[in-house]
């Protein structure tokens, strides 16, 4: 990295941090006498305007795991993840958000306790969310961010240069590391440390504000990359294989067209409407109408801007560099098309995007543990901020240990989606049963959840009769059916369809 790049990078990174500090200064705890309780720390005291909701939702999802991994596939087909996300955001805005606000929820899982009248199902679903964050999303984000920066800086090639030149490759071998993994770990440690600091010291307000400032920068510069990449090939896509330019995937593709009719919509419903990391932002507005405005703005960004920036540079990179292995295409195209000074700004924007996604997941994870598990089984936290900090630090350390696993995967986005199927559909089944039916025992829903986890593991890891997205749809149906059948046969209760009703919950 040149002096110009470093200067621009550090300046913009510092400006984002300073602007976030100035906006949040003095606000935390102001509405409750400085107590810093969970509503303040995890929901910003309900003070997020619609534009901060939109910015935070967009940037929490849009990070290097999207930009790097989707462009890394070097094909148009993966844009379906973004088009389908628009549907998921509509479902969040008009189906789930009114229910969350009506029930005054701090976490999405709090709704389950209120619907089932049982704290154990809330804790079980929180545990599954935490497992997904710890074993899948956090290490994937650290890997994706590190991968991008190494590719952009030229430390990801065949020469396998090491960032710390004072340490010899032989010394690394003695520690059980190779040069590429060591480079990844250095960047991952930096990202985890700074990202955790945002989550620990600022709470959701700082996370959401930094998300929004970073969002304006990253979306603008990512569009510049799209334009310059197309200009580099004179806007001529000829010579690129047709299968890389189609939106209709065959049965052997990453997203077969028929999966759009089965599991894809359920994946989006789960991710945008029940996932604490995303939904938490929309639950932090003063009114449901304000939150819905923010979600709709995020949907517009997702439809009009995001598909371009997550597929076009990757497609162009195929024409320029050929088939680039292991998600390296985006870093290469950015280094190729951006002028020196602008590449420093883009590095700062990507750095901020990684941090905001990482700290968003940490903040959501702390909320799940503190509100759903610690207070239910241990007792009221003396200091929400201190306990949240401990959770954030521990999860960061565990996530770092898992970075080498994701470095061994061929496609980051496909690995993340396939692994998360273990949790997503079983979790969604608990929400569907709780919202759509009354007179269902929490234990029956919990058995349905556990059954779904076991079945999807068998489907995706051993049986594999069809695409894993189809497996998600089957898993959801099985989990819901199991809950209702167990409720009738074991607990002797007949479920009643009652979506939208709010009967008194069963006793715990």
KEDO-686938 format. One record per residue (C-alpha): y, x, z; residue in one letter. Coordinates in nm, 3 decimals. Layout:
BEGIN
R  Y  X  Z  A .
...
//
This chain:
BEGIN
R  0.000  0.000  0.000  X .
R  0.340  0.142  -0.097  X .
R  0.643  0.166  0.131  X .
R  0.801  -0.130  -0.051  X .
R  0.492  -0.347  -0.001  X .
R  0.464  -0.254  0.366  X .
R  0.835  -0.320  0.429  X .
R  0.829  -0.662  0.262  X .
R  0.503  -0.751  0.436  X .
R  0.628  -0.660  0.784  X .
R  0.968  -0.824  0.731  X .
R  0.827  -1.160  0.622  X .
R  0.558  -1.159  0.890  X .
R  0.823  -1.092  1.155  X .
R  1.053  -1.362  1.015  X .
R  0.779  -1.626  1.032  X .
R  0.700  -1.529  1.392  X .
R  1.072  -1.531  1.485  X .
R  1.138  -1.868  1.320  X .
R  0.838  -2.016  1.500  X .
R  0.958  -1.878  1.833  X .
R  1.311  -2.015  1.782  X .
R  1.183  -2.362  1.696  X .
R  0.941  -2.379  1.990  X .
R  1.157  -2.203  2.249  X .
R  1.210  -2.416  2.555  X .
R  1.018  -2.715  2.421  X .
R  0.678  -2.660  2.570  X .
R  0.635  -2.871  2.881  X .
R  0.989  -3.009  2.861  X .
R  0.873  -3.366  2.841  X .
R  0.654  -3.344  3.149  X .
R  0.844  -3.124  3.383  X .
R  0.692  -2.804  3.254  X .
R  0.341  -2.890  3.367  X .
R  0.189  -2.779  3.040  X .
R  -0.090  -3.039  3.055  X .
R  -0.338  -3.104  2.774  X .
R  -0.113  -3.354  2.593  X .
R  0.153  -3.086  2.579  X .
R  -0.065  -2.785  2.502  X .
R  -0.301  -2.957  2.256  X .
R  -0.086  -3.238  2.108  X .
R  0.266  -3.093  2.136  X .
R  0.360  -3.393  2.353  X .
R  0.336  -3.615  2.046  X .
R  0.641  -3.446  1.899  X .
R  0.533  -3.339  1.550  X .
R  0.742  -3.487  1.268  X .
R  0.560  -3.589  0.949  X .
R  0.653  -3.270  0.763  X .
R  0.499  -3.053  1.035  X .
R  0.186  -3.270  1.023  X .
R  0.166  -3.226  0.646  X .
R  0.232  -2.853  0.662  X .
R  -0.015  -2.790  0.941  X .
R  -0.296  -2.995  0.785  X .
R  -0.244  -2.817  0.453  X .
R  -0.237  -2.464  0.594  X .
R  -0.512  -2.520  0.849  X .
R  -0.745  -2.595  0.559  X .
R  -0.589  -2.368  0.299  X .
R  -0.665  -2.010  0.389  X .
R  -0.854  -1.719  0.243  X .
R  -1.181  -1.907  0.286  X .
R  -1.040  -2.144  0.021  X .
R  -0.832  -1.911  -0.196  X .
R  -1.075  -1.620  -0.187  X .
R  -1.406  -1.805  -0.192  X .
R  -1.318  -2.078  -0.443  X .
R  -1.153  -1.837  -0.683  X .
R  -1.448  -1.610  -0.617  X .
R  -1.674  -1.861  -0.791  X .
R  -1.464  -1.812  -1.107  X .
R  -1.519  -2.167  -1.232  X .
R  -1.334  -2.499  -1.254  X .
R  -1.614  -2.699  -1.094  X .
R  -1.524  -2.609  -0.735  X .
R  -1.195  -2.804  -0.774  X .
R  -1.400  -3.111  -0.683  X .
R  -1.382  -3.007  -0.319  X .
R  -1.005  -3.054  -0.339  X .
R  -1.002  -3.374  -0.546  X .
R  -1.251  -3.534  -0.309  X .
R  -1.041  -3.422  -0.012  X .
R  -0.768  -3.664  -0.121  X .
R  -1.008  -3.953  -0.057  X .
R  -1.091  -3.806  0.283  X .
R  -0.722  -3.790  0.375  X .
R  -0.673  -4.157  0.281  X .
R  -0.964  -4.250  0.505  X .
R  -0.807  -4.051  0.789  X .
R  -0.468  -4.215  0.744  X .
R  -0.574  -4.578  0.717  X .
R  -0.911  -4.604  0.891  X .
R  -0.933  -4.348  1.170  X .
R  -0.574  -4.271  1.273  X .
R  -0.490  -4.627  1.384  X .
R  -0.800  -4.622  1.605  X .
R  -0.717  -4.283  1.759  X .
R  -0.361  -4.389  1.839  X .
R  -0.470  -4.729  1.973  X .
R  -0.708  -4.555  2.213  X .
R  -0.455  -4.282  2.308  X .
R  -0.698  -3.999  2.233  X .
R  -0.633  -3.630  2.296  X .
R  -0.950  -3.525  2.113  X .
R  -1.144  -3.709  1.845  X .
R  -1.447  -3.703  2.070  X .
R  -1.259  -3.889  2.343  X .
R  -1.290  -4.192  2.118  X .
R  -1.669  -4.170  2.148  X .
R  -1.655  -4.181  2.527  X .
R  -1.432  -4.487  2.512  X .
R  -1.650  -4.663  2.257  X .
R  -1.986  -4.586  2.419  X .
R  -1.866  -4.571  2.780  X .
R  -2.048  -4.242  2.833  X .
R  -1.913  -3.891  2.883  X .
R  -2.237  -3.722  2.774  X .
R  -2.210  -3.819  2.408  X .
R  -1.853  -3.687  2.407  X .
R  -1.975  -3.354  2.547  X .
R  -2.266  -3.332  2.300  X .
R  -2.045  -3.383  1.995  X .
R  -1.789  -3.138  2.134  X .
R  -2.066  -2.882  2.178  X .
R  -2.167  -2.926  1.813  X .
R  -1.805  -2.890  1.699  X .
R  -1.770  -2.574  1.906  X .
R  -2.092  -2.436  1.759  X .
R  -1.961  -2.497  1.407  X .
R  -1.629  -2.331  1.485  X .
R  -1.794  -2.035  1.654  X .
R  -2.084  -1.964  1.421  X .
R  -1.938  -2.078  1.087  X .
R  -1.563  -2.126  1.048  X .
R  -1.409  -1.852  1.263  X .
R  -1.621  -1.564  1.129  X .
R  -1.588  -1.699  0.773  X .
R  -1.209  -1.696  0.803  X .
R  -1.204  -1.342  0.938  X .
R  -1.436  -1.226  0.662  X .
R  -1.242  -1.404  0.385  X .
R  -0.909  -1.266  0.502  X .
R  -1.039  -0.913  0.538  X .
R  -1.212  -0.933  0.201  X .
R  -0.887  -1.030  0.028  X .
R  -0.682  -0.751  0.179  X .
R  -0.946  -0.489  0.109  X .
R  -0.973  -0.604  -0.254  X .
R  -0.597  -0.605  -0.294  X .
R  -0.563  -0.257  -0.144  X .
R  -0.850  -0.110  -0.343  X .
R  -1.072  -0.042  -0.041  X .
R  -1.346  -0.275  -0.161  X .
R  -1.469  -0.088  -0.467  X .
R  -1.759  0.137  -0.543  X .
R  -1.592  0.444  -0.393  X .
R  -1.614  0.276  -0.051  X .
R  -1.312  0.456  0.090  X .
R  -1.259  0.417  0.462  X .
R  -0.932  0.294  0.612  X .
R  -0.948  0.544  0.896  X .
R  -0.983  0.869  0.708  X .
R  -1.024  1.065  1.032  X .
R  -1.366  0.904  1.082  X .
R  -1.639  1.039  0.854  X .
R  -1.901  0.823  0.681  X .
R  -2.163  1.020  0.871  X .
R  -2.011  0.915  1.203  X .
R  -2.015  0.554  1.090  X .
R  -2.381  0.580  0.997  X .
R  -2.455  0.708  1.347  X .
R  -2.289  0.391  1.483  X .
R  -2.503  0.175  1.255  X .
R  -2.214  0.084  1.022  X .
R  -2.148  0.147  0.655  X .
R  -1.799  0.203  0.518  X .
R  -1.750  -0.145  0.373  X .
R  -1.853  -0.321  0.693  X .
R  -1.636  -0.086  0.899  X .
R  -1.333  -0.167  0.682  X .
R  -1.404  -0.539  0.716  X .
R  -1.429  -0.509  1.092  X .
R  -1.098  -0.323  1.123  X .
R  -0.910  -0.596  0.939  X .
R  -1.104  -0.867  1.122  X .
R  -1.006  -0.726  1.461  X .
R  -0.638  -0.723  1.359  X .
R  -0.651  -1.083  1.233  X .
R  -0.841  -1.209  1.537  X .
R  -0.606  -1.041  1.783  X .
R  -0.283  -1.176  1.635  X .
R  -0.431  -1.518  1.557  X .
R  -0.555  -1.558  1.913  X .
R  -0.210  -1.464  2.045  X .
R  -0.049  -1.756  1.856  X .
R  -0.304  -2.001  1.993  X .
R  -0.289  -1.869  2.349  X .
R  0.085  -1.838  2.398  X .
R  0.218  -2.117  2.181  X .
R  -0.018  -2.412  2.195  X .
R  -0.036  -2.663  1.910  X .
R  0.341  -2.676  1.858  X .
R  0.362  -2.306  1.766  X .
R  0.051  -2.336  1.552  X .
R  0.187  -2.634  1.356  X .
R  0.534  -2.487  1.307  X .
R  0.403  -2.150  1.189  X .
R  0.162  -2.339  0.961  X .
R  0.451  -2.520  0.794  X .
R  0.673  -2.216  0.742  X .
R  0.377  -2.021  0.610  X .
R  0.275  -2.316  0.393  X .
R  0.598  -2.324  0.196  X .
R  0.562  -1.952  0.127  X .
R  0.194  -1.945  0.038  X .
R  0.205  -2.250  -0.191  X .
R  0.507  -2.114  -0.376  X .
R  0.362  -1.767  -0.425  X .
R  0.015  -1.898  -0.508  X .
R  0.170  -2.100  -0.792  X .
R  0.346  -1.783  -0.910  X .
R  0.005  -1.612  -0.918  X .
R  -0.131  -1.898  -1.131  X .
R  0.154  -1.865  -1.380  X .
R  0.140  -1.485  -1.401  X .
R  -0.238  -1.488  -1.431  X .
R  -0.224  -1.728  -1.725  X .
R  0.059  -1.525  -1.877  X .
R  -0.157  -1.211  -1.852  X .
R  -0.404  -1.370  -2.097  X .
R  -0.128  -1.536  -2.307  X .
R  -0.242  -1.876  -2.176  X .
R  -0.555  -1.835  -2.387  X .
R  -0.883  -1.930  -2.215  X .
R  -1.096  -1.865  -2.521  X .
R  -1.398  -1.648  -2.464  X .
R  -1.466  -1.793  -2.119  X .
R  -1.807  -1.966  -2.110  X .
R  -1.790  -2.345  -2.130  X .
R  -1.986  -2.387  -1.806  X .
R  -1.701  -2.216  -1.621  X .
R  -1.443  -2.460  -1.762  X .
R  -1.618  -2.791  -1.701  X .
R  -1.580  -3.047  -1.424  X .
R  -1.921  -3.199  -1.501  X .
R  -2.180  -2.991  -1.321  X .
R  -2.544  -3.008  -1.426  X .
R  -2.832  -3.022  -1.180  X .
R  -2.846  -2.643  -1.150  X .
R  -2.475  -2.597  -1.075  X .
R  -2.311  -2.553  -0.735  X .
R  -2.181  -2.913  -0.748  X .
R  -2.404  -3.135  -0.966  X .
R  -2.208  -3.439  -1.089  X .
R  -2.437  -3.684  -0.909  X .
R  -2.360  -3.530  -0.568  X .
R  -2.007  -3.672  -0.606  X .
R  -2.166  -4.016  -0.567  X .
R  -2.365  -3.936  -0.252  X .
R  -2.288  -3.674  0.011  X .
R  -1.948  -3.552  -0.112  X .
R  -1.754  -3.853  0.019  X .
R  -1.927  -3.829  0.356  X .
R  -1.846  -3.459  0.382  X .
R  -1.479  -3.536  0.325  X .
R  -1.480  -3.826  0.571  X .
R  -1.626  -3.603  0.840  X .
R  -1.398  -3.307  0.773  X .
R  -1.065  -3.488  0.753  X .
R  -1.124  -3.780  0.991  X .
R  -1.339  -3.656  1.280  X .
R  -1.299  -3.276  1.281  X .
R  -1.075  -3.190  1.577  X .
R  -0.922  -2.890  1.403  X .
R  -0.774  -3.108  1.127  X .
R  -0.730  -3.444  1.296  X .
R  -0.554  -3.295  1.599  X .
R  -0.243  -3.238  1.387  X .
R  -0.226  -3.601  1.281  X .
R  -0.276  -3.714  1.641  X .
R  0.033  -3.521  1.756  X .
R  0.307  -3.742  1.604  X .
R  0.520  -3.987  1.805  X .
R  0.381  -4.287  1.611  X .
R  0.088  -4.365  1.386  X .
R  0.331  -4.441  1.101  X .
R  0.484  -4.093  1.129  X .
R  0.138  -3.940  1.130  X .
R  0.035  -4.140  0.823  X .
R  0.341  -4.013  0.634  X .
R  0.236  -3.658  0.708  X .
R  -0.123  -3.719  0.600  X .
R  -0.010  -3.880  0.274  X .
R  0.219  -3.584  0.203  X .
R  -0.076  -3.351  0.264  X .
R  -0.284  -3.563  0.023  X .
R  -0.017  -3.525  -0.245  X .
R  -0.017  -3.147  -0.204  X .
R  -0.396  -3.147  -0.214  X .
R  -0.401  -3.344  -0.540  X .
R  -0.118  -3.178  -0.734  X .
R  -0.104  -2.816  -0.617  X .
R  -0.415  -2.696  -0.439  X .
R  -0.668  -2.741  -0.726  X .
R  -0.456  -2.516  -0.948  X .
R  -0.427  -2.232  -0.701  X .
R  -0.794  -2.227  -0.595  X .
R  -0.954  -2.218  -0.942  X .
R  -0.717  -2.094  -1.215  X .
R  -0.677  -1.732  -1.092  X .
R  -1.054  -1.702  -1.057  X .
R  -1.114  -1.830  -1.409  X .
R  -0.856  -1.589  -1.549  X .
R  -1.013  -1.303  -1.355  X .
R  -1.341  -1.371  -1.535  X .
R  -1.169  -1.310  -1.867  X .
R  -0.997  -0.995  -1.740  X .
R  -1.270  -0.840  -1.524  X .
R  -1.591  -1.025  -1.600  X .
R  -1.820  -1.156  -1.328  X .
R  -1.678  -1.018  -1.001  X .
R  -1.938  -1.017  -0.719  X .
R  -1.898  -1.133  -0.359  X .
R  -1.565  -1.317  -0.368  X .
R  -1.361  -1.016  -0.484  X .
R  -1.191  -1.188  -0.781  X .
R  -0.879  -1.321  -0.610  X .
R  -0.771  -0.993  -0.454  X .
R  -0.819  -0.819  -0.789  X .
R  -0.613  -1.071  -0.989  X .
R  -0.331  -1.071  -0.733  X .
R  -0.315  -0.690  -0.742  X .
R  -0.317  -0.703  -1.123  X .
R  -0.043  -0.960  -1.194  X .
R  0.208  -0.943  -0.909  X .
R  0.492  -0.690  -0.914  X .
R  0.490  -0.440  -0.631  X .
R  0.754  -0.603  -0.411  X .
R  0.611  -0.951  -0.459  X .
R  0.261  -0.840  -0.372  X .
R  0.394  -0.744  -0.029  X .
R  0.536  -1.094  0.013  X .
R  0.208  -1.247  -0.099  X .
R  0.013  -1.031  0.143  X .
R  0.239  -1.156  0.422  X .
R  0.183  -1.516  0.311  X .
R  -0.195  -1.471  0.303  X .
R  -0.183  -1.294  0.636  X .
R  0.004  -1.591  0.781  X .
R  -0.241  -1.835  0.623  X .
R  -0.536  -1.658  0.781  X .
R  -0.364  -1.651  1.118  X .
R  -0.270  -2.019  1.109  X .
R  -0.620  -2.131  1.019  X .
R  -0.777  -1.904  1.278  X .
R  -0.540  -2.005  1.557  X .
R  -0.569  -2.373  1.464  X .
R  -0.945  -2.360  1.513  X .
R  -0.905  -2.170  1.840  X .
R  -0.657  -2.427  1.972  X .
R  -0.883  -2.715  1.870  X .
R  -1.184  -2.543  2.027  X .
R  -0.997  -2.492  2.352  X .
R  -0.904  -2.862  2.351  X .
R  -1.267  -2.962  2.302  X .
R  -1.390  -2.742  2.585  X .
R  -1.111  -2.815  2.833  X .
R  -1.085  -3.192  2.779  X .
R  -1.441  -3.284  2.690  X .
R  -1.657  -3.044  2.888  X .
R  -1.476  -2.858  3.166  X .
R  -1.287  -3.158  3.305  X .
R  -1.595  -3.381  3.275  X .
R  -1.843  -3.151  3.445  X .
R  -1.645  -2.888  3.638  X .
R  -1.316  -3.049  3.734  X .
R  -0.950  -3.069  3.645  X .
R  -0.822  -2.737  3.516  X .
R  -0.562  -2.576  3.741  X .
R  -0.398  -2.424  3.433  X .
R  -0.478  -2.568  3.092  X .
R  -0.312  -2.274  2.919  X .
R  -0.508  -2.012  3.114  X .
R  -0.842  -2.183  3.059  X .
R  -0.760  -2.233  2.691  X .
R  -0.679  -1.862  2.665  X .
R  -1.017  -1.764  2.810  X .
R  -1.196  -1.991  2.561  X .
R  -0.992  -1.848  2.272  X .
R  -1.064  -1.487  2.365  X .
R  -1.438  -1.542  2.407  X .
R  -1.467  -1.728  2.078  X .
R  -1.271  -1.457  1.897  X .
R  -1.508  -1.189  2.024  X .
R  -1.819  -1.382  1.922  X .
R  -1.669  -1.457  1.579  X .
R  -1.605  -1.088  1.518  X .
R  -1.969  -1.012  1.587  X .
R  -2.073  -1.253  1.309  X .
R  -1.848  -1.113  1.034  X .
R  -2.123  -0.883  0.895  X .
R  -2.349  -1.185  0.834  X .
R  -2.092  -1.351  0.608  X .
R  -2.036  -1.020  0.430  X .
R  -2.399  -1.038  0.316  X .
R  -2.361  -1.381  0.150  X .
R  -2.321  -1.426  -0.225  X .
R  -2.068  -1.713  -0.206  X .
R  -1.860  -1.783  0.104  X .
R  -1.767  -2.144  0.021  X .
R  -2.125  -2.248  -0.056  X .
R  -2.260  -2.078  0.255  X .
R  -2.000  -2.247  0.478  X .
R  -2.060  -2.593  0.331  X .
R  -2.437  -2.566  0.345  X .
R  -2.446  -2.437  0.702  X .
R  -2.202  -2.700  0.827  X .
R  -2.432  -2.975  0.703  X .
R  -2.639  -2.902  1.013  X .
R  -2.361  -3.053  1.222  X .
R  -2.130  -3.260  1.005  X .
R  -2.349  -3.558  0.914  X .
R  -2.511  -3.596  1.257  X .
R  -2.162  -3.590  1.414  X .
R  -2.030  -3.844  1.163  X .
R  -2.322  -4.075  1.244  X .
R  -2.208  -4.098  1.606  X .
R  -1.858  -4.202  1.493  X .
R  -1.990  -4.458  1.243  X .
R  -2.224  -4.620  1.495  X .
R  -1.954  -4.622  1.762  X .
R  -1.685  -4.771  1.538  X .
R  -1.897  -5.012  1.334  X .
R  -2.127  -5.153  1.603  X .
R  -2.113  -5.279  1.956  X .
R  -2.393  -5.297  2.213  X .
R  -2.537  -4.953  2.128  X .
R  -2.645  -4.721  2.406  X .
R  -2.495  -4.372  2.397  X .
R  -2.841  -4.224  2.445  X .
R  -2.960  -4.393  2.125  X .
R  -2.670  -4.244  1.929  X .
R  -2.740  -3.902  2.080  X .
R  -3.104  -3.920  1.972  X .
R  -2.980  -4.008  1.622  X .
R  -2.755  -3.702  1.624  X .
R  -3.030  -3.462  1.734  X .
R  -3.269  -3.613  1.479  X .
R  -3.013  -3.553  1.205  X .
R  -2.964  -3.188  1.299  X .
R  -3.340  -3.126  1.291  X .
R  -3.391  -3.315  0.965  X .
R  -3.112  -3.139  0.776  X .
R  -3.238  -2.800  0.896  X .
R  -3.580  -2.887  0.756  X .
R  -3.432  -3.022  0.430  X .
R  -3.201  -2.730  0.354  X .
R  -3.399  -2.435  0.490  X .
R  -3.762  -2.521  0.413  X .
R  -3.819  -2.837  0.210  X .
R  -3.524  -2.828  -0.038  X .
R  -3.635  -3.127  -0.251  X .
R  -3.280  -3.175  -0.387  X .
R  -2.927  -3.037  -0.362  X .
R  -2.798  -2.987  -0.008  X .
R  -2.513  -3.237  -0.068  X .
R  -2.774  -3.506  -0.138  X .
R  -2.944  -3.388  0.179  X .
R  -2.625  -3.459  0.373  X .
R  -2.618  -3.820  0.254  X .
R  -2.983  -3.868  0.347  X .
R  -2.922  -3.706  0.686  X .
R  -2.633  -3.943  0.763  X .
R  -2.835  -4.252  0.672  X .
R  -3.131  -4.128  0.877  X .
R  -2.914  -4.052  1.181  X .
R  -2.747  -4.394  1.179  X .
R  -3.079  -4.573  1.123  X .
R  -3.246  -4.373  1.402  X .
R  -2.968  -4.465  1.644  X .
R  -2.997  -4.837  1.571  X .
R  -3.379  -4.839  1.577  X .
R  -3.401  -4.645  1.905  X .
R  -3.135  -4.872  2.051  X .
R  -3.355  -5.174  1.972  X .
R  -3.705  -5.041  2.038  X .
R  -3.643  -4.811  2.335  X .
R  -3.341  -4.963  2.508  X .
R  -3.402  -5.326  2.406  X .
R  -3.050  -5.384  2.277  X .
R  -2.957  -5.534  1.941  X .
R  -2.655  -5.373  1.775  X .
R  -2.386  -5.608  1.651  X .
R  -2.164  -5.522  1.356  X .
R  -1.809  -5.528  1.489  X .
R  -1.586  -5.276  1.308  X .
R  -1.230  -5.292  1.434  X .
R  -1.316  -5.481  1.753  X .
R  -1.256  -5.325  2.092  X .
R  -1.504  -5.481  2.333  X .
R  -1.539  -5.347  2.683  X .
R  -1.753  -5.031  2.671  X .
R  -2.093  -5.013  2.832  X .
R  -2.091  -4.861  3.180  X .
R  -2.154  -4.488  3.197  X .
//
